[in-house]
Amino acid sequence: MNKKNADQKASHTQSPYHSTSARAQRARILERLRQGPADTLSIRCDLSVLMPAPRILELKQRGFLIETHRISVIDDNGTLHRGVALYVLREVAE
């Protein structure tokens, strides 16, 4: 049983999708934004990035032109959230 738990834990640390490092989070967000706009709630849910805003700021500081628009979103529980950030990648850094 202990070996099984250790194996599961190791698989999470090896997967970039499960990594909580800032670098891995930036990579996931950038990959997603290249597909189209994404809002804070979807980035949290779909990409496992708890706080997208700092990662977006870091991408901007690295030369990516990312616009932020404010939208209203209804979450999975039916709660309306106003002022949610919608991120749009306009230009890729070289």
C-alpha positions in Angstrom: 0.0 0.0 0.0 2.8 2.4 0.8 4.5 1.6 -2.5 1.3 2.4 -4.4 1.0 5.8 -2.6 4.6 6.6 -3.4 4.1 5.7 -7.1 1.1 8.0 -7.4 2.9 10.8 -5.7 5.9 10.4 -8.0 3.7 10.4 -11.1 2.3 13.8 -10.1 5.7 15.4 -9.6 6.9 14.2 -13.0 3.9 15.5 -14.9 4.2 19.2 -16.0 0.4 19.4 -15.9 0.4 18.8 -12.1 3.5 20.9 -11.4 2.8 24.0 -9.3 6.1 25.7 -10.3 5.6 29.1 -11.8 7.4 28.0 -14.9 5.0 25.1 -15.5 2.0 27.3 -14.8 3.2 29.9 -17.3 3.7 27.3 -19.9 0.2 25.9 -19.4 -1.4 29.3 -19.5 0.6 30.3 -22.6 -0.3 27.1 -24.4 -4.0 27.8 -23.6 -3.9 31.4 -24.6 -2.5 30.4 -28.0 -5.8 28.5 -28.6 -7.9 31.6 -27.7 -9.0 33.8 -24.8 -9.3 32.3 -21.3 -10.9 33.6 -18.1 -9.6 33.3 -14.5 -12.2 30.6 -13.6 -11.4 28.4 -16.5 -7.6 28.7 -16.0 -8.1 27.8 -12.3 -10.3 24.8 -13.2 -8.8 23.5 -16.4 -5.1 24.3 -15.9 -4.8 23.9 -12.1 -3.4 27.4 -11.7 -4.8 28.8 -8.4 -3.8 32.4 -9.0 -3.5 33.2 -12.7 -2.9 36.9 -12.4 0.7 36.7 -11.2 1.6 34.2 -14.0 0.0 36.6 -16.6 2.0 39.4 -15.2 5.2 37.4 -15.5 4.3 36.5 -19.1 3.7 40.2 -19.8 7.1 41.0 -18.3 8.7 38.4 -20.6 7.3 40.3 -23.6 3.9 38.7 -24.3 1.2 41.2 -25.2 -1.8 40.0 -23.2 -4.9 42.1 -22.9 -7.2 41.8 -19.9 -10.9 42.4 -20.2 -13.5 42.3 -17.5 -16.5 40.0 -18.0 -19.3 38.3 -16.0 -19.1 34.6 -15.6 -21.5 32.1 -14.0 -19.6 29.3 -12.3 -20.6 25.6 -12.1 -22.6 26.3 -9.0 -24.7 28.9 -10.7 -23.0 31.9 -9.0 -22.6 35.0 -11.0 -19.1 36.5 -10.8 -18.7 40.1 -12.1 -15.3 41.6 -13.1 -13.6 38.3 -13.9 -10.5 38.7 -16.0 -10.6 37.5 -19.5 -7.1 37.2 -21.0 -6.4 37.6 -24.7 -3.0 36.9 -26.2 -2.4 39.5 -28.9 1.3 39.1 -29.7 3.9 36.5 -28.9 7.3 37.6 -27.6 10.3 36.8 -29.8 
